Each structure stands twice: as C-alpha cells, then as structure tokens.
Amino acid sequence: MTKLALAGVLLAFGAAGVAGAADKDDPTGTWKWTGMVGKREVAQTLKIELKDGKVTGRLAGGKFDLKIEDGTFKDGELSFTATGELKGEKVSAKYTGKVTGDTVKGMATTELKGRQKTETWEAKREMPEKKKD
C-alpha cells in the first residue's frame, strides 16, 4: 500500500472516530442526580432532547417541574435555563455542564425569592430498559 493510500485510510478511520465521539456525547435522554432544594436532599430528573442544535425538555424533582429554555449543546458543552413556579414563587435555574459519555458535570445557579445559590451538579444518564423478546 502506498503512503498516500495509507494516509487516506487513516484519515477515514479518524473521521469515523470523531463522528462516533460526537454521537456518544449527545445529551438526549433522562439524567438523574440528587441535589439540595432548601435544606432537603431531593432526587432530580432531567429529561432532554437535542434537535437541530437546540436542547428542550423538563427538570423535575420534589414539588417542582420546570421547563427547559434557551438550551444549547456544542462541543460537549450543555447549557440551559429551567424556569417555572415553586409554591407560587418564580424560580429560575441556569445550568452548564460538560457531557462525557453518560455523565454530565457542571455548575447550576438557582434564583428563588431574590436569592441566588450556585453549586456543582453531576448527573448520570439513565439507561433505557431493554425490550424483552
């Protein structure tokens, strides 16, 4: 095989590897983690979908169910705002994170009753159940 042909083969495999990595880090799915809401530890569920470069979905946990807005995903970086009401008060939370396989790690800033709280978050993607034959 000539050096030029070998280079072409290596380039093709390299491009396939990059495409596979991009697919692997797609944030679509159900993500779960435990976080603090006030003084309580609450199981949280983030259900998101990536379509045409935009992230949409919902964030729920405890007594809240928030809509995902302004969601983006580029180069493995996830960013979105979750907004809604909690006990009649407007709540807004801005999330950023790096998706690596089935883990996302980042920062979240929540605003409720005029107060802001920033903390780290780490979620694991929930694997869909396999269909039984």
N, C-alpha and C positions, 0 to 999 in steps of 0.2 A: 504494500500500500504506500502510495506517495505521501510525502509530508503534507501536501495540500489536502488530500483526501482525508488523512488522519485528523487534521485540524478541523475539517468540516464535520466529521463525526463527533469530535469532542464538543464543538460548538453546539451541535444539535442536542446532545445529551445535557449540556449545561443549560440551554434554554428550557428544556423539558423540566429540569430540576427546579428552575426559578418559577415556572408556571405552577408546578406542584406545590411549592412552598407558599405561593400566594393563595392557592385554593385552601391549603391546610389552615391558614390563619384567617379565613373568612369568619367573621364573628356571629354569623347566623346560628341561632339555637337558643337553648334555655340554659342560663347560667345561675348558679346558686352560691350563696355565702351567708354568713351570719355577721350582722353589724349591730351597732348600738343605735337605738332610737330613744332619745332621752336617757333614762337610766336603765332601760331594758334592752336585753340582747334579743334581736329579732331575726328570724330566718328570712332572707330576701331572695326573690326570684326575678330575674331579668330575662324577658323573652324578646329577642330582637331578630330582625331580618334585614339583610343587606340587599338592596335592589337599586340598580343604576347609580351606585356610589352613595346612596343615602341609607341611613340606619333608622328604622322605625320599630315601634314596639311598646312594651309596658314594663314597669317596675312595680312589683308588689311585695308587701310584707307587713305582717301585723294588721293594722287597720287602714293601711294606705294602698292605693292602686293609682300609680302615676303614669301619665302619657309621656312617651319619649318624643322629644322635639329637637330640631337642629342637630340630628345625628349624622356623623361622618365616620368614614373608615378609609384610611390611606396609609400605605406603607406599614401596616401592622398597628397603627395608632387609632384607637377608638375614642370618640368624643361624642357626648350627648348631654342634653338637659332633660331632666324628669320634672314635670310640673303637675300640680293638682291641688287638692284641698285635704287637710287633715284636721278633723274636729272643727270645721268651719274656717280654718285659717289657711291662707295661701302658702304653699310650700314649693320650693324650687331647689333642685339639686343638680349641680354641674359635675359630670363625671368625665375623667380622662383615664386612659389606660393603654397598656401595650399588650396585644394579644400574641401569645406564643402557644401554638397548638391548642390545647384545651384548658388553658389558664389565661386569665387576664388580671393584670396588676396595675394599680394606679392610684389616683387621688380623687376624692369627692369633696365638694364644698356644698353644704346644705344651708339654706336660709329659711328660717321659720320665726315668725314673730319679731322680725327685725334683727335677729341674731344670726351670725354665721358660725359654722363649725366645719373645719377641714380635717379630714382623716384619710388614711390609706384604706384601700379595699383590694381584696383578692377573691376572685370567683373561679369556680370550676364549671366547665361545660357538662351538663347532664347528658349522658349518652342515651339515645332513643332505644327503647326496648326492641329487641329483635323479634320479628314475627315468627311464630311457631307454625310449623307445617301441619 
